[in-house]
Amino acid sequence: MATTTSLTRKGAVAWIRLEGADQLNAIGTGTCADLVAHLDEIEPDPTVRALVISGAGRGFCAGADIAELGGFADASEFETFITVFAAALDRLAASRLPVVAAIHGLALGGGLELALACDVRVAAPGSRLGLPEAKLGVLPGAGGTQRLPRLVPPGVVAELLMLGNLIEAERALALGLVNRIVAEDALLTDVAVLADELAAGAPLVHAAAKELLASTATMNLADGIVAERRASTALFASADGREGFAAFLARRRPDFTGR
């Protein structure tokens, strides 16, 4: 049975959970459609300030649905699937919301690509991450070869891509692939605290920060600094910018509204 998803709200934080525990949350075409539909629902809602992606059962996500892939008649059907998958992850990465991946168990192939499309990754000890596609005679097709080198050294990426071996969360933390490690029984609680902290921040800052970080892939340093200055000036002139300075001077917590 294909992995479905669920969408819940906890205050200002939306939670999308992969609901395919019996197949380690393998991602199929329907899963991608669900993800996009959820983003369509929550992104226009200004009361949603952050998003968490998690997986049900024993692992975060074991990758693409091999059963679905095995039924493809030819390469064109595979290309259609991987195009849909990549588009869903691009949409997630471009979301105005700060997105946190809560990783436990396995985050493999498309599962790691899903985590890479998030802004922050929190993992349980002993979680295993990797892009094992090489062992099947293929490579990742939903951003793995492009997003991973923006987080970890090229030599490490080459090792992971060419050997298809997995690394544990502890090495992933040392490499900068995950932001922090927390006990598995406290994973969702700690992620909720982090997501609440993000949700309390300035939405315009989150959106601008994501845009500036994405621009480093295509923009030279000089142009990037110009873009940064423009963004900083616009934020200073915003209502939230004024609120932030006023709150600091008054020694109170700022009340950001996204304006």
N, C-alpha and C positions, 0 to 999 in steps of 0.2 A: 504494500500500500504506500502511495506517495506521501512524502512528508508534508504535512499541513503546518500552519502557523496559528498562533493566538496573539491577540493584541489586548493588553490591559493597561489601565492607568493607575498610577499611585501618585497622587498629588500632581505636580507639574511634570512628572516623568512618565513617558510611555515605555512599555516593555513589550518587545516582540520576542516570542519564544518559538523555536522550532519544535514541532510536535510529532516527531517521528522516532520515538525512543527505541522502537523495535528494530529499526535499521540505522541506528546511530545518526539520525537526523539527516540522512542523505538528501541532497538538494536536487529536485527535478524541475521540470518546466513549470508545474503548478506552484511550487515553492517560490520561484522567482516572481510569478504573477501575484502571489499573496503579498510578498515583500513590497512590491510597487504599490499595490492597492492600499496597504497600511500607510505607506508614506503619503499617498494621495489624501488619506483621511486626516493624518495628524499634522502635516506640515502647514496647512492653512490655519490651524487652530493656534492662536497666540498664547493660549494658556498652557500649551505643551512647550517645555523649555529644554528637555533633554530626552535621549532615547537610549535604551539598553537592549542589546541583542544577546539572547541566551539559548541554551539547548536543553531539552528535556532528557531525562534518563541518565545513561552512563557517560555521555560525552557531548561536547559542544556540537561538532559536525564532522563526519567522516569523509565528506567530499560530495562529489556529484553522484547521482543515482545510477549506479552501474547497470542495474536492471533495465532502466529506461534507455541508457546509452547502448546496451547490448541489443536492443530491438531496432535500432536505426538501420535502415536499408542501405544507406550509402553515406558518403562524407558530407553531402549537402545537408542531410538531416542533422548531423552532428554540428555542422557550422551554424545552422539555425539555432540549435539549443545553446551553443556557447555564446552566440551573439546576444540572445535573450538574457542569459546569465550575466554576461559582462555588463549589459545595459542596466540591469537591476543593481549591480554593485556600484556602477558609476553613479546611479541615482542616489544610492545610500551615501557614497562619499561626498557628493555635492549637496547633501541636505544642509539646510540652515542650522540644524540641530547638532549639538555635540553628541557623538555616538560612542557608547562604551560597549565593548565586547566582554562578556563574562565567560571565560574559557575554563572548562574542566574536561578531564578525560582526553579526548582526541580532537585536534583541529587539523585536519589533513586535506590536502588538495584544495578543492573548492571551499572547504570549511575554513582553511587558513586564508584563502582569498577573501572570504566573507569578513574574517577578523581584520584583515589588512585594509579593508574599505572603511573600517571604523576609525575613530580618532584616537581612542585610548583602549588598551587591552589589559585586562586584569586576569591573571591565571591562578588556578589552584596548583599546589605543589605536585610534581609528578605528571602534570599534563604533558602530552606529547604533540609536537607541532611539526609540520613538514609538508613538502610537495613531492609525494611519491610517484608522480605520473611517469617518471623515467622508467620505473620498473614495469610499466605497461607499454613502454615504447612510444610515449607521447610526452608533451609538455603542458603545463598549465595554459589555459586559454581565456581566463577571466580576470587577468590583471596580475597574476602572481609574479611573472617575470619582470613586471614594470614597477609594482608597488614595493616589493621586497627590497630591491636595491636602494630605495629611498630611506630605508630604515637600518639596514645592516651592511657591513662591508661587502664589496663585490666578490671577494674570494669565498666568503661564506655562502653567498647566493649561488655561485658556481657549484660549490660542493653540494648544496641542497638540491639544486636543479639536476645536476648530472648523475648523482648517486641515488637520489630519491630517498636518502636516509632521514630519520626523524631526530629531533632534538627535544630534550626535556625543558620544562618551563624555566628551570634554574639557569640553563645556558641561554635560553631565549631572553631572560632578564638581563644577563650580563652583556648580551649583544644589543640590547635596546629594542628587541622585537616585542616584548611585553613591558608594560610600565611598572607593574608591581605584582607580587605573589602574595596571596592570602590563603589561609587554611580553607580547605574545601567546604567544611561545614559552616564557614563564615563568608563564603564567596559572595553570595547574593546579598547578604546584609551589608558587607563592605562596599559592594558595587552600588547598592542603593544609597549609601551615605555619600559616595563620590558623585553619583548622578544628581542627588539633591543639591549638593554644593554647586555643581555646574548649572543646575536649573535656577539657582538663586542669583547667578551672575547676569551680566548684561548680554541679552540676545544679539544685539548689534555687534558686540565685540566678538562673540563666537563666530558669527557669520563672516565677519571681516577677517578674522584670524585664519579660518579655514580657506578663504579665498586667497589670502596672501601666501599661506603655506603651499597651496596647490600651484601657485604661479611660479614658485622656485624651480619647478621642473622645466619651464620653458622660457623664463625671463632672466636676463643677465642681472648682475648685482646692481649696476647703476640704475637700471629701469625698475628693479625691485624696490630699491630704496625710495625712488620717486613715488611708486605706488603705495609704499608704506606710509610716507609722509601725507599723502592725500587721504588715506584711510584714517590716519590718526587725527588729522585736522577735522574731518567730517564727524568723527566720534566725539571730539572735543565740543563741537558745535551742537551735538544732539542733546535732546532732553535728558537722556541717561547720563551723558557726559557731565552735564551741569549738576545732575542729582548726585553723581559720584563724588564730585568735589565738595558739594554742599554737605553731604553726609560725613565726609572725612573731617571737615572743619567743625561740624557739630558733634563729632564723636558718636555717631549713630550708624546703624546698619543701612546701607542704601536700599532703596525700593526701585529696582529697575523695571521699566515697562516695555522696553523694546522700541522706544521712539527717540 
